[in-house]
């Protein structure tokens, strides 16, 4: 078995040609261009996907390769995974060549082709040597840069019309040396091109496309939250860092899914991932003051501020859509509501924001720093999980003025932190988890009401309805919070 370490980056198609010029400036050796045709296999109920395994046949123009990949570790866009690759005679799977013990025998009997990928790959090899340290010898390093441009497609039997999704990405694979060189190169490229850390493999893209067909079984997509915290057992810096890595992965995945399906729930969840990530970084910093986490917290805050107007627009639309207007005497309010729904405008605003170079640069910095913290040995301190939960409760506090909308809006980040710690410290406490979720949804709707009530062109009938709804919601928030704090 070979183990590969690579960094995946998403690149705009328009920047693919600029990449060639940049590689020449970096004195990289061009190793050629080839067309790759791949067919991915799984069982009808997607057992391989559930086990985070990918199996494919690839035609390289010179022959066929059968490849089996396991998920391994994912630290943001940096992945370390197992890979078995073997030549085969033709376009037929040869199960007898697969490694023993990775696939269950009953899976092998059910394997069938699910989707294909077709892309052109240009490859460069970049080599160098580290500066010798303390009189030692210099160590060579080598990185393969693969630029892929093409598509993933479903066979006709899965869709009435050809279902496709584009592929435009870079894979920086470490051939020799320290993984830090992957990040050094990625930062050089990100200074010239608009790049974003990528999480979804080509197999995941195909499964995502498959899930968009209404008759198909939905593949597992979300990474399950690791349960690292145990009651009575001290929480370490490393465990908090692992939770932070999970939130970063989830944030990247939400944006990839939003770009594919335009579901605004992904955009809202991405913002919550950033809030959880920021809370975890604060907890890590308090546990280990020597850790250099301040730049990361600033980067997360900058991302939160950039996307917050879009998320608040989603909440405003949701608040508008939930308003009962049937009792109003005319259609003025209903017509105004319809005109204010701004989904299409948000899509355009999102693209403009996402394609700012600094967004990808900050995301890359987060991936790198959490990877470095993963190997940090200086922070051996630990903290009691109950203490972390108690601190989160004290920070949130029951508001003295529960009918003041602004008080609830200010508590939203603290509530997201409390939800995270409830899930970790008291995973079986479903009652409080449900109350916290009710508070979260209520505060998001309240945010939408507040923004709408600031509108000068708001029809009078709609304004009165919004004020009544807001008062009812504030009362509900107060009752729910009181029940939560009583516990």
Secondary structure, DSSP 8 states (H G I E B T S, - for coil): -EEEEEEEEEE-GGGHHHHHHHHHHTT-EEEEEEEEEEEEEE-TT-HHHHTTEEEEEEE-SS-EEEEEEE--EEETTEEEEEEEEEEESSSS--GGGS-TTTS-HHHHTT-EEEEEEEEEEEEEEEEEE----TT----EEEEEEEEEEEEEEE-GGG-SS--EEEEEEEEEEEEES-THHHHHHHHHHHTTS-EEE----HHHHHHHHHHTSTTS-----S--------TTS-EEHHHHHHHHHHHHHHHHHHHHHHHHH--HHHHHHHHHHHHHHHHHHHHHHHH-TTS--HHHHHHHHHHHHHHHHHHHHHHHHHHHHH---TTSSSSHHHHHHHHH--HHHHHHHHHHHHTSHHHHHHHHHHHHHHHHHHT--S---EE-HHHHHHHHHHHH---S-TT-HHHHHHTHHHHHHHHHHHHHH-TT-HHHHHHHHHHHHHHHHHHHHHHHHT-TT--HHHHHHHHHHHHHHHHHHHHHHHHHHH-
